Amino acid sequence: MSTVSAKKIEVEKKWHVIDADGLVLGRLASHVAAVLRGKNKPIFTQHVDTGDFVVVVNAEKVKLTGKKLTDKVYYHHSGYPGGLKAVTAGKLLNEKPTEVLKKAVKGMLPKNPLGRSMITKLKVYAGPEHPHAAQMPEVMTVKG
């Protein structure tokens, strides 16, 4: 029996909804990254996007363990001299709760064009509502 390599046309993409209420950020992000890559499917192929769409609701209620709310710092640079900006995880969680999860998941995906296309399949919402009911997403549970 030969190894079967999935083709882009053969991949069937589903939609999943995950409720992030009370879940730990890192554990949730690693589970979401695996689903976006398609590692939960038997047809997983590294060079093909075999992953599904993931909708995460209640992102503002995600938990960080230890002292990460005050000690974890996210950096970005404006591109100008002296343009290094820093924001703590607690402040970012209060101001933009969706960005914390997006950054965590993006760091777990491949750093190439395939990884950049995978992150577009992630939809994160701070509250319990989402506009993707027409896609009939399946509820997915994550151990937390």
C-alpha positions in Angstrom: 0.0 0.0 0.0 1.4 3.4 -1.0 1.3 6.6 1.0 -1.6 8.9 -0.2 -0.8 12.6 -0.5 -3.8 14.9 -0.1 -4.5 17.3 -2.9 -6.0 20.8 -2.4 -9.1 19.9 -4.4 -9.8 16.7 -2.3 -9.8 18.4 1.1 -13.2 19.0 2.6 -13.2 21.9 5.0 -15.6 22.0 8.0 -16.4 24.7 10.5 -15.9 24.3 14.2 -17.0 26.5 17.2 -15.0 26.6 20.4 -16.1 28.3 23.6 -13.0 29.8 25.3 -14.8 30.6 28.5 -12.4 29.5 31.4 -9.9 27.8 29.1 -6.1 28.3 29.5 -4.7 30.3 26.6 -1.8 28.1 25.6 -3.7 24.8 25.7 -6.5 26.4 23.7 -4.1 27.9 21.2 -2.3 24.6 20.6 -5.6 22.8 20.0 -6.8 25.5 17.6 -3.5 25.4 15.7 -3.7 21.6 15.3 -7.2 21.9 13.8 -6.2 24.8 11.5 -3.2 22.7 10.2 -5.4 19.6 9.8 -3.5 17.4 12.2 -6.7 16.0 13.5 -7.5 14.4 10.1 -6.2 11.1 8.7 -5.4 12.8 5.4 -2.9 15.3 6.9 -0.2 16.4 4.5 2.4 18.9 5.5 2.6 20.9 2.2 -1.2 21.1 1.7 -3.7 23.1 3.7 -5.9 20.3 5.1 -7.2 22.2 8.1 -10.7 23.4 9.0 -12.2 26.8 9.9 -12.3 27.6 13.6 -14.6 30.1 15.3 -13.6 31.0 18.8 -16.2 32.8 21.0 -15.8 34.3 24.5 -12.1 35.1 23.9 -12.2 37.8 26.6 -12.8 35.0 29.2 -9.6 33.1 28.4 -7.3 32.5 31.4 -3.6 33.0 31.8 -1.8 31.0 34.5 0.8 32.3 36.9 1.9 36.0 36.7 1.5 36.2 32.9 -1.0 39.0 33.1 1.6 41.3 34.4 4.9 39.7 33.3 4.2 38.6 29.8 5.0 41.4 27.3 4.1 41.6 23.6 6.4 43.7 21.5 6.0 45.3 18.0 8.0 47.9 16.1 6.7 50.8 14.1 9.7 50.6 11.7 11.1 54.0 12.8 14.1 54.5 15.0 13.0 54.2 18.7 9.7 52.8 17.6 9.7 49.7 19.8 6.3 49.4 21.5 5.5 47.1 24.4 2.2 46.1 26.0 1.5 43.6 28.8 -0.8 40.6 28.4 -3.2 42.0 30.9 -3.6 45.3 29.1 -3.9 43.7 25.7 -6.5 41.3 27.1 -8.6 44.2 28.3 -8.2 46.4 25.2 -8.1 43.8 22.4 -9.1 40.3 23.8 -9.1 38.7 20.3 -5.5 39.7 19.6 -4.1 37.6 22.5 -5.5 34.4 21.1 -4.6 35.3 17.5 -0.9 35.9 18.4 -0.7 32.7 20.4 -2.1 30.6 17.5 -0.1 32.4 14.9 3.1 31.6 16.8 2.2 27.9 16.6 1.7 27.8 12.8 4.4 27.5 10.1 6.3 30.7 9.3 5.7 30.5 5.5 3.0 31.3 3.0 1.1 28.2 3.9 1.0 29.3 7.6 -0.2 32.8 6.6 -3.1 31.3 4.7 -4.0 29.0 7.6 -4.3 31.9 10.1 -7.0 33.4 7.9 -9.3 30.5 8.7 -9.3 31.5 12.4 -12.2 33.7 13.4 -12.1 35.1 17.0 -14.8 37.0 18.8 -14.7 38.6 22.3 -18.3 37.8 23.1 -20.6 34.8 22.7 -22.1 35.8 19.4 -20.6 35.1 15.9 -22.0 35.7 12.4 -21.1 32.3 11.0 -24.3 30.4 11.7 -24.9 29.9 7.9 -21.9 27.7 7.7 -23.4 25.3 10.3 -20.4 25.0 12.5 -20.0 22.0 14.8 -19.4 22.5 18.5 -15.9 21.4 19.5 -14.9 20.8 23.1 -11.4 21.4 24.4 -10.1 19.9 27.7 -9.0 22.8 29.9 
